[in-house]
């Protein structure tokens, strides 16, 4: 049941507003105050308390959501991500050598300078997690606010507006429309960054049916999916290793 509002979210005179309607909370929704940004929770209609598996949200109450997004790569907990950390992290969740090197180069070069504590650029292209909110760019969903908090309304809008057919996720065509309509004028960096992020999202999730599920996308925002994918990759490798060893022994 939808709550009756005293205002319109779409008008016939502007068809695009009818084509892409925003998220409108229902009385039955467990998500409250969708327009209020969460400092430490990536909350959605389905997961109003963020990622609760293994106490993930509870264990990250001292980090903003945008910081949680990258802590997977900070293995030594020094709040600094070196290019090598990025490479190792990407290899950890199953990406190949070439793709992991490319990711390390693009991510660290793209984010390093905006996060440095001073004026001079970091010669090693390190990313300083404490200043990560400064690396926010335009032409995206605006789900992160300018201080690194998570805005449920903007996240829900992605799927309310662009999930054609209410599949519970986005396919490549949905993302293409989203990308085109989120572009801001003359924001070439934002256009490029948004495109790269969604391509990386697809490569990470790699859905069998071509649909990136909403919960998986949400888990990227708070970084919990990286740990999950790394654990899945580790399990797969442990299952295949004995067979490879046995094959090597036979060859020898």
Secondary structure as UniProt FT lines:
FT   TURN            12..13
FT   HELIX           15..19
FT   TURN            27..28
FT   TURN            34..35
FT   TURN            48..49
FT   HELIX           53..55
FT   TURN            56..57
FT   HELIX           58..60
FT   TURN            61..62
FT   HELIX           65..68
FT   TURN            69..70
FT   HELIX           71..73
FT   TURN            75..76
FT   STRAND          80..81
FT   HELIX           83..92
FT   TURN            93..94
FT   HELIX           97..115
FT   TURN            123..124
FT   STRAND          127..128
FT   HELIX           129..135
FT   TURN            146..147
FT   HELIX           152..162
FT   TURN            164..165
FT   STRAND          169..170
FT   HELIX           172..182
FT   TURN            185..186
FT   HELIX           188..205
FT   TURN            208..209
FT   STRAND          212..213
FT   HELIX           214..221
FT   TURN            222..223
FT   HELIX           224..251
//
